[in-house]
Amino acid sequence: MKLMIASDIHGSAYYCRKMIEAYKREAADRLLLLGDILYHGPRNDLPLEYNSKAVASMLNSMKQELLCVRGNCDTEVDQMVLEFPVLADYCLLELDEYTIFATHGHIFHPSNIPPLKEGDILLNGHTHIPAHRDMGTYTYMNPGSVSIPKEDSAHGYMIFDKDFYWKDLDGNLLQIS
């Protein structure tokens, strides 16, 4: 299975469109969203083309292809306009030899580790900073943010296709330290 992983759209219709274009270009089987879909939150500036209704419409049109976990900015009100489940705090994915604990990152993160087996991957967004770190008994990964990247990172996403790759929204391969 080829999986695209993205996080932190924060209601940006512009970056949601670019993410969907990347998803189609990648020809992934599913798109895993790691939360913070519609609302920008009180700590963030309004992202480019902030339009949560347009984002909801774009994502609803591809609801059969989406997997999603809840971010700290996602609420029951958001679920009322989204036609796919968005309120689970985490999901477990078994992909090839990987077991992935996918979550937004505001509850479970490297400082508050969920129950992981040795070799598992903790995957979250929330920080808006891409990461790939060997934590000893597990690996920590973060795709960064689609719409509001931080620490001079790119507007980006991850691809899982037997291995993990980080890309900007134009499809350029990124180096993650």
Long-range contacts (C-beta under 8 A, 24 or more apart in sequence): 1-29, 1-30, 1-95, 1-160, 2-26, 2-27, 2-28, 2-29, 2-159, 2-160, 2-161, 3-28, 3-29, 3-30, 3-31, 3-32, 3-93, 3-95, 3-159, 3-160, 3-161, 4-28, 4-30, 4-31, 4-32, 4-157, 4-158, 4-159, 4-160, 5-31, 5-32, 5-34, 5-102, 5-123, 5-143, 5-157, 5-158, 5-159, 5-160, 6-31, 6-32, 6-33, 6-34, 6-143, 6-146, 6-157, 6-158, 7-33, 7-34, 7-35, 7-36, 7-71, 7-104, 7-124, 7-125, 7-126, 7-142, 7-143, 7-144, 7-145, 7-146, 8-34, 8-35, 8-36, 8-71, 8-125, 8-126, 8-128, 8-144, 8-145, 8-146, 8-147, 8-148, 9-33, 9-36, 9-37, 9-38, 9-55, 9-146, 9-147, 10-36, 10-37, 10-38, 10-39, 10-40, 10-41, 10-44, 10-47, 10-50, 10-73, 10-145, 10-146, 10-147, 10-148, 11-37, 11-38, 11-39, 11-40, 11-47, 11-50, 11-51, 11-52, 11-55, 11-147, 12-47, 12-48, 12-49, 12-50, 12-51, 12-55, 12-146, 12-147, 12-148, 13-49, 13-50, 13-51, 13-54, 13-55, 13-58, 14-47, 14-48, 14-49, 14-147, 15-47, 15-48, 15-49, 15-146, 15-147, 15-155, 15-169, 16-54, 16-55, 16-58, 16-59, 16-146, 16-147, 17-58, 18-146, 18-155, 18-169, 19-146, 19-157, 19-169, 20-58, 20-62, 21-169, 22-157, 22-167, 22-169, 22-170, 22-171, 23-65, 25-171, 26-159, 26-171, 28-159, 29-65, 30-65, 30-66, 30-67, 31-62, 31-65, 31-66, 31-67, 32-66, 32-67, 32-68, 32-93, 32-102, 33-59, 33-66, 33-67, 33-68, 33-69, 33-86, 34-69, 34-71, 34-102, 34-103, 34-104, 34-105, 34-123, 34-124, 34-125, 34-126, 34-143, 35-68, 35-69, 35-70, 35-71, 35-72, 35-73, 35-74, 35-86, 35-104, 35-105, 35-125, 35-126, 36-71, 36-72, 36-73, 36-74, 36-104, 36-125, 36-126, 37-68, 37-71, 37-73, 37-74, 37-78, 37-82, 37-86, 38-73, 38-74, 38-78, 38-81, 38-82, 39-73, 39-74, 39-75, 39-78, 40-73, 40-148, 41-72, 41-73, 44-148, 45-148, 47-147, 47-148, 48-147, 53-81, 56-81, 56-82, 59-84, 60-84, 67-91, 67-93, 67-102, 69-102, 69-103, 69-104, 70-104, 71-104, 71-106, 71-125, 71-126, 72-104, 72-106, 72-126, 74-104, 90-114, 95-160, 96-162, 98-160, 105-142, 110-135, 110-140, 113-138, 128-153, 129-153, 130-154, 130-156, 130-166, 130-174, 130-176, 131-176, 132-164, 132-166, 132-176, 132-177
